[in-house]
Amino acid sequence: MKIVMAIIKPFKLEEVRDALTALGVHGLTVTEVKGYGRQKGHTEIYRGAEYAVSFLPKIKIEVAVAADQVAAAVDAIAQAARTGQIGDGKIFVTPLERAVRIRTGETDSDAL
Amino acid sequence: MIHRFLARAIPSAASLVLLGGAAMAQAPEAAEAAAEAAATVLPADGQFILNTLLFLIGGFLVMWMAAGFAMLEAGMVRSKNVSMQCLKNISLYSIAGLMYYVLGYNLMYDGVDGGFFGSFGPISIPDPSADSGDYAAASDWFFQMVFCATTASIVSGTIAERMKLAPFLVFVAILTGILYPITGSWQWGSGWLYEMGFSDFAGSTLVHSVGGWAALTGALILGARKDKYTADGKVNPLPGSSMPLATLGTFILWLGWFGFNGGSQLAMGTIEDASAVARIFMNTNLAAAGGVVASIILCQVIYKKIDLTLALNGALAGLVAITAEPLAPSPALAIAIGAVGGAIVVFAVPMLDKLKIDDVVGAIPVHLLAGIWGTMVVPLSNDGTSFVTQFIGIVAIGAFTVVASGVIWLVIKAIMGLRVSEEEERLGLDKFEVGVEAYPEFASGGGRI
């Protein structure tokens, strides 16, 4: 099992969700986050003075998938979240040791 | 013509009484002649009623400007200080109302006689049965009181986000009970400036610049907000919490200004007065519109982006600028006066930041600088005035207000302190002094990512 975590542009969330659902992924955790990568921030003006906005709003999604689904999930997110412009985000994959569905007590891939 | 005016201004039953019920029963020609004679001048009762109505309607419109200031300031401060800003606004309006009854009105209007102040003590209002003159005495008190409150509203925006509540309210009590009435008496109380020929129709100088001067001395003595200016002298903007609220506040102020300027005609019992009030409405609106358009164009040219807050300030600067003489200018001149007011804001806001004078809402450019501009250009359209006298009035009122308010700020600072602690400023005034957060469901911890 793996956790696939992706930082994406906020307006791409629906497309990413649809793409994952089409793969049979039934669960997704979403967090509103701020950060920067190569895109850096941008400058805004307030009452005649410029200031830097260093952290841009992004969406972080986390999805737990079985090992044989990882490649497909990563591809689906990458395709759905891509605009080709700077700031599209990143995908990280990390190992997942154990999973439990609280209601039934099912574990590991049965719990996903 | 007179009939049309009466029919519009007064319900038909009342106009019949005013014209004399007997006219109906007479022959048509006689009735017409009688009506013409009776209608040339409105009876004293009718004038009393219309004048009083102007004071009351104008007065509650100006009262509503307190709501405008509250919303403008609530939108321009950060969310951690919004409750405090609202609390300051409703408190200052109330304190101004009490002080103007206890002390202010008589100090401003009773027995000034070309001098420097009136009498001490509360105003006494006659019983309705004994009320005589051109208007109801209480309507005049109400109308003048809301102007006094406006002066205090101007101060609260500048010193926002860092001043404790209690010292601010002490200052407001002195400003509204003593300082504003004294300088007001010089002109509107028929004091020495009035005798000299100074002219300030609705208070560009008497109300707006007085508030602006008091705000300026307060900002200088209080110092800037933490983090507003970096150690190397750069400006670090602290954007306000709600642009919709700031916009609503500006529209409310704009609406209130029709009472502010229109009501200052002080009479509406004749065709001439009614027409003057209407013309004032027109010029007031044109000047505000000119202020907005000028500031939008300048923002686009200078910054390549249009700052909404400067457009809002532009409207108010246009309004302040036309307030000194909203009746005499032609529509084109009213637009120009307002437009220059809007331009003043666009240049003065960054200039104050260069001087490290931290004015949260822009009250100093809007009320002080546009007020001076509006007062100085009165002679362009009003033949009875001169640039020299206007200048003397501005300097005299400015000097008195700067010195007196400066001393009072310093005394209050020595006795009770003006500024909140650094920790309180960082975490927000709402949590410490008010105990009510404006937006408790959005936790910020006083930080900004």
Boltz contact constraints between the chains, C-beta under 6 A:
constraints:
  - contact:
      token1: [A, 34]
      token2: [B, 449]
      max_distance: 6.0
  - contact:
      token1: [A, 45]
      token2: [B, 303]
      max_distance: 6.0
  - contact:
      token1: [A, 45]
      token2: [B, 305]
      max_distance: 6.0
  - contact:
      token1: [A, 46]
      token2: [B, 237]
      max_distance: 6.0
  - contact:
      token1: [A, 46]
      token2: [B, 239]
      max_distance: 6.0
  - contact:
      token1: [A, 47]
      token2: [B, 309]
      max_distance: 6.0
  - contact:
      token1: [A, 47]
      token2: [B, 349]
      max_distance: 6.0
  - contact:
      token1: [A, 48]
      token2: [B, 349]
      max_distance: 6.0
  - contact:
      token1: [A, 48]
      token2: [B, 350]
      max_distance: 6.0
  - contact:
      token1: [A, 49]
      token2: [B, 235]
      max_distance: 6.0
  - contact:
      token1: [A, 49]
      token2: [B, 237]
      max_distance: 6.0
  - contact:
      token1: [A, 51]
      token2: [B, 237]
      max_distance: 6.0
  - contact:
      token1: [A, 55]
      token2: [B, 449]
      max_distance: 6.0
